Amino acid sequence: MPPSSSLRKIFVWLQLIRAPNGLTAVSNILAAAFIASNTPHLGSLVVLCLTSLSLYYAGMTLNDLLDFQEDLNERPNRPLPAKAIAVPAAWTLCLALFVLSLALASTLSMQTLYVAIALALCIILYDGILKNGIAGAATMAMCRYGNWMLGLSLIPLSVQSWILPLPIFFYIAALTYLSKQETRAENPNAMFVVAFLLGLCCAVIIAINLYFYNGNWIGLAAVILFSAAIAQRLFLTFRGFTPENVQATVVWMIIGIIPLDALMAIAAGHYMIAAVILALLPICRFLSKRLAMT
């Protein structure tokens, strides 16, 4: 096979799994792991990142497999309806990634394995059953919440562990709810639900900052800047509520998971880790120009 053909094949597989999005899963793990344990073991951190990526890409592949008929009509350029990748091959990848993720998690602890199993079940529930409306948004949000819990699972989980991922829960619920409008943009009133959920996200970050971190002023200032950026983006999307603008905002919000994770690290006083997480941002933006994120 000529090299150019090989590269095209790799590119198609990267499109299937929505490769750029995986960086947001890694940013979840980095923020959560360093908040849970100030100096996580490098090997454990790598295994956690690989577990997270395996689950994320398994979910992306499963999503396209189960949406095959819908994509034939609405997204015919996706790899499966375009027949760039055979359906059996995609099923093989999906199952292999799920198995790999659980095998990796089992090398760390039973707690991490249990969290990985719960996350895998949430992914399957979202892709297979609960995909629409508020229920679908909440189920997808539980997937990201579970990914944060995966990062926190390096140490025994506590009451605080269950509270810390709440901002990502509300953020992803808002993102998922908005993403249902990117094909037709039929309901501009959906923006009010999105704004409410994002307001909850920022409010919970402030509450966590005040309660757990004694009002870290740098973290509070960062929340204000983050909130202002979100408000501006939502206003522009509402004013021009078209499929193109909604899709652009969805991509913007997916990439925005990285600064959100950095924000949580800043609130906890992990400024160097926040810088490392933010370093993923230009890479994600670069890849998003070349590979689909939605």
C-alpha positions as CSV (number, residue, x, y, z in Angstrom):
1,M,0.0,0.0,0.0
2,P,1.5,3.4,-0.9
3,P,2.4,5.7,2.0
4,S,-0.1,8.3,1.0
5,S,-2.9,5.6,1.1
6,S,-1.7,4.5,4.5
7,L,-1.8,8.0,5.8
8,R,-5.3,8.5,4.5
9,K,-6.4,5.3,6.2
10,I,-5.0,6.5,9.5
11,F,-6.7,9.9,9.0
12,V,-10.0,8.1,8.5
13,W,-9.6,6.1,11.7
14,L,-8.7,9.3,13.6
15,Q,-11.9,10.9,12.2
16,L,-14.0,7.9,13.5
17,I,-12.7,8.2,17.1
18,R,-12.7,12.1,16.9
19,A,-9.1,12.1,18.0
20,P,-8.8,15.8,19.1
21,N,-11.5,15.3,21.7
22,G,-9.3,12.8,23.5
23,L,-7.1,15.6,24.7
24,T,-10.0,16.9,26.8
25,A,-10.3,13.5,28.4
26,V,-6.6,13.7,29.3
27,S,-7.1,17.2,30.8
28,N,-9.8,15.8,33.0
29,I,-7.4,13.1,34.3
30,L,-4.5,15.5,34.9
31,A,-6.7,18.0,36.8
32,A,-8.4,15.3,38.9
33,A,-5.3,13.3,39.7
34,F,-3.2,16.2,40.9
35,I,-6.1,17.6,43.0
36,A,-6.5,14.1,44.5
37,S,-2.8,13.5,45.0
38,N,-0.3,16.4,44.9
39,T,2.4,14.1,43.4
40,P,0.7,11.2,41.6
41,H,3.1,8.4,40.5
42,L,4.0,9.0,36.9
43,G,3.3,5.4,35.8
44,S,-0.1,5.4,37.5
45,L,-0.9,8.7,35.8
46,V,0.0,7.4,32.3
47,V,-2.1,4.3,32.9
48,L,-5.1,6.5,34.0
49,C,-4.7,8.6,30.8
50,L,-4.6,5.5,28.6
51,T,-7.6,4.1,30.4
52,S,-9.5,7.3,29.9
53,L,-8.5,7.6,26.2
54,S,-9.5,3.9,25.6
55,L,-13.0,4.5,27.1
56,Y,-13.4,7.8,25.3
57,Y,-12.5,6.4,21.9
58,A,-14.6,3.3,22.5
59,G,-17.5,5.5,23.2
60,M,-17.0,7.6,20.1
61,T,-16.8,4.5,17.9
62,L,-19.9,3.0,19.5
63,N,-21.7,6.2,18.9
64,D,-21.1,6.1,15.2
65,L,-21.9,2.4,15.0
66,L,-25.3,2.9,16.7
67,D,-26.0,6.1,14.7
68,F,-25.2,4.5,11.4
69,Q,-28.7,4.8,9.8
70,E,-29.1,8.4,11.0
71,D,-25.6,9.3,9.7
72,L,-26.5,7.9,6.3
73,N,-29.0,10.7,5.9
74,E,-27.6,13.6,8.0
75,R,-23.8,13.0,8.1
76,P,-23.0,10.9,5.0
77,N,-19.3,12.0,5.1
78,R,-18.6,10.3,8.4
79,P,-16.3,7.3,7.9
80,L,-18.9,4.5,8.4
81,P,-21.7,5.8,6.1
82,A,-19.0,6.8,3.6
83,K,-17.7,3.2,3.7
84,A,-14.2,4.4,4.4
85,I,-14.2,2.0,7.4
86,A,-16.0,-1.3,7.4
87,V,-18.6,-1.7,10.1
88,P,-17.2,-5.1,11.4
89,A,-13.8,-3.4,11.8
90,A,-15.3,-0.6,13.8
91,W,-17.0,-3.1,16.1
92,T,-13.7,-4.9,16.6
93,L,-12.0,-1.6,17.5
94,C,-14.8,-0.6,19.9
95,L,-14.8,-3.9,21.8
96,A,-11.0,-4.0,21.9
97,L,-10.9,-0.5,23.4
98,F,-13.5,-1.3,26.1
99,V,-11.5,-4.5,27.1
100,L,-8.2,-2.6,27.1
101,S,-9.6,0.1,29.3
102,L,-10.8,-2.3,32.0
103,A,-7.5,-4.3,31.8
104,L,-5.5,-1.1,32.3
105,A,-7.8,0.1,35.2
106,S,-7.4,-3.3,36.9
107,T,-3.6,-2.8,37.1
108,L,-4.1,0.2,39.5
109,S,-6.7,-0.8,42.0
110,M,-10.1,-2.4,42.4
111,Q,-11.5,1.1,43.1
112,T,-10.2,2.4,39.8
113,L,-11.6,-0.7,38.1
114,Y,-15.0,-0.2,39.6
115,V,-15.0,3.5,38.4
116,A,-13.9,2.4,34.9
117,I,-16.7,-0.2,34.8
118,A,-19.3,2.4,35.9
119,L,-18.0,4.8,33.3
120,A,-18.1,2.2,30.5
121,L,-21.8,1.4,31.5
122,C,-22.6,5.2,31.3
123,I,-21.1,5.4,27.9
124,I,-23.1,2.4,26.6
125,L,-26.3,3.7,28.2
126,Y,-25.8,7.1,26.5
127,D,-24.9,5.7,23.1
128,G,-27.5,2.9,23.1
129,I,-30.5,4.2,25.0
130,L,-30.5,7.7,26.6
131,K,-29.3,10.2,24.0
132,N,-32.0,12.8,23.6
133,G,-33.4,15.7,25.8
134,I,-32.4,16.4,29.3
135,A,-32.0,12.7,30.1
136,G,-29.5,12.3,27.3
137,A,-27.6,15.5,28.4
138,A,-27.5,14.2,32.0
139,T,-26.3,10.8,30.9
140,M,-23.4,12.2,28.8
141,A,-22.6,14.5,31.8
142,M,-22.3,11.4,34.0
143,C,-19.8,10.0,31.5
144,R,-17.5,13.1,32.0
145,Y,-18.2,13.1,35.7
146,G,-17.1,9.4,35.7
147,N,-13.9,10.4,33.9
148,W,-13.1,12.9,36.6
149,M,-13.8,10.2,39.2
150,L,-11.3,8.0,37.3
151,G,-8.6,10.6,37.9
152,L,-9.6,11.0,41.6
153,S,-9.6,7.3,42.1
154,L,-5.8,7.3,42.7
155,I,-6.6,7.8,46.4
156,P,-9.6,6.5,48.4
157,L,-12.7,8.4,47.4
158,S,-14.3,10.7,50.0
159,V,-17.3,13.0,50.2
160,Q,-15.1,15.7,48.6
161,S,-14.3,13.4,45.7
162,W,-18.0,13.3,44.7
163,I,-18.4,17.1,44.8
164,L,-15.3,18.1,42.9
165,P,-16.5,16.8,39.4
166,L,-19.9,18.7,39.6
167,P,-18.7,21.6,37.5
168,I,-17.8,19.3,34.6
169,F,-21.2,17.6,35.0
170,F,-23.1,20.8,34.5
171,Y,-20.8,22.0,31.7
172,I,-21.1,18.7,29.7
173,A,-24.9,18.7,30.3
174,A,-25.1,22.1,28.7
175,L,-22.7,21.2,25.9
176,T,-24.7,18.0,25.1
177,Y,-28.0,19.7,25.2
178,L,-26.8,22.4,22.8
179,S,-25.2,19.8,20.5
180,K,-28.7,18.4,19.7
181,Q,-29.3,21.7,17.8
182,E,-26.2,21.6,15.6
183,T,-27.9,19.8,12.6
184,R,-31.1,21.9,12.3
185,A,-31.0,24.7,14.9
186,E,-34.7,24.5,15.4
187,N,-35.1,25.7,19.0
188,P,-33.3,28.9,20.0
189,N,-34.9,28.6,23.4
190,A,-32.5,25.8,24.1
191,M,-30.0,28.5,24.8
192,F,-31.8,29.4,28.0
193,V,-31.3,25.8,29.3
194,V,-27.7,25.9,28.2
195,A,-27.1,29.2,30.0
196,F,-28.8,27.9,33.2
197,L,-26.6,24.8,33.3
198,L,-23.4,26.8,32.6
199,G,-24.4,29.3,35.3
200,L,-24.6,26.3,37.7
201,C,-21.2,25.2,36.5
202,C,-19.6,28.5,37.4
203,A,-21.5,28.9,40.6
204,V,-20.4,25.4,41.8
205,I,-16.7,26.2,41.0
206,I,-17.0,29.4,43.1
207,A,-18.6,27.3,46.0
208,I,-15.8,24.7,45.8
209,N,-13.2,27.5,45.8
210,L,-14.7,29.1,48.9
211,Y,-15.4,25.9,50.8
212,F,-12.5,23.7,50.0
213,Y,-9.7,26.2,49.1
214,N,-10.5,29.2,51.4
215,G,-11.4,31.5,48.5
216,N,-8.3,31.3,46.4
217,W,-8.5,34.8,44.8
218,I,-6.6,33.8,41.7
219,G,-9.1,31.0,41.2
220,L,-12.0,33.4,41.7
221,A,-10.6,35.8,39.2
222,A,-10.1,33.0,36.7
223,V,-13.8,32.0,37.2
224,I,-14.9,35.5,36.4
225,L,-12.9,35.6,33.2
226,F,-14.2,32.1,32.2
227,S,-17.8,33.1,32.9
228,A,-17.5,36.3,30.8
229,A,-16.1,34.3,27.9
230,I,-19.0,31.9,28.1
231,A,-21.6,34.6,28.4
232,Q,-20.2,36.4,25.3
233,R,-20.2,33.1,23.3
234,L,-23.8,32.3,24.3
235,F,-25.0,35.7,23.4
236,L,-23.5,35.6,19.9
237,T,-24.9,32.1,19.3
238,F,-28.4,33.1,20.4
239,R,-28.3,36.2,18.2
240,G,-27.3,34.1,15.2
241,F,-28.9,30.8,15.9
242,T,-28.0,28.8,12.7
243,P,-26.6,25.2,12.4
244,E,-23.2,26.6,11.5
245,N,-23.0,28.9,14.5
246,V,-24.3,26.3,16.9
247,Q,-21.8,23.8,15.6
248,A,-19.0,26.3,16.0
249,T,-20.1,26.9,19.6
250,V,-20.2,23.2,20.3
251,V,-16.6,22.9,19.1
252,W,-15.7,25.9,21.1
253,M,-17.2,24.4,24.2
254,I,-15.5,21.0,23.6
255,I,-12.2,22.7,23.5
256,G,-13.3,24.8,26.5
257,I,-13.2,21.6,28.6
258,I,-9.4,22.1,28.8
259,P,-9.5,25.6,30.3
260,L,-12.3,24.4,32.6
261,D,-10.0,21.7,33.9
262,A,-7.1,24.2,34.3
263,L,-9.5,26.4,36.2
264,M,-10.2,23.7,38.7
265,A,-6.5,23.1,39.1
266,I,-5.9,26.8,39.7
267,A,-8.6,26.8,42.3
268,A,-6.8,24.0,44.1
269,G,-3.5,25.9,43.9
270,H,-1.9,23.7,41.3
271,Y,-0.6,26.5,39.0
272,M,2.1,24.5,37.2
273,I,-0.4,21.7,36.4
274,A,-2.9,24.2,35.2
275,A,-0.1,25.5,32.8
276,V,0.5,21.9,31.6
277,I,-3.2,21.4,31.0
278,L,-3.5,24.7,29.1
279,A,-0.6,23.6,26.9
280,L,-3.0,21.0,25.5
281,L,-5.2,23.9,24.2
282,P,-3.2,24.9,21.1
283,I,-2.7,21.2,20.2
284,C,-6.4,20.6,20.4
285,R,-7.2,23.7,18.3
286,F,-4.7,22.7,15.7
287,L,-6.1,19.2,15.4
288,S,-9.7,20.5,15.4
289,K,-9.0,22.3,12.1
290,R,-8.1,19.0,10.5
291,L,-10.3,16.4,12.2
292,A,-14.0,16.6,13.1
293,M,-14.8,17.0,16.8
294,T,-18.6,16.6,16.6
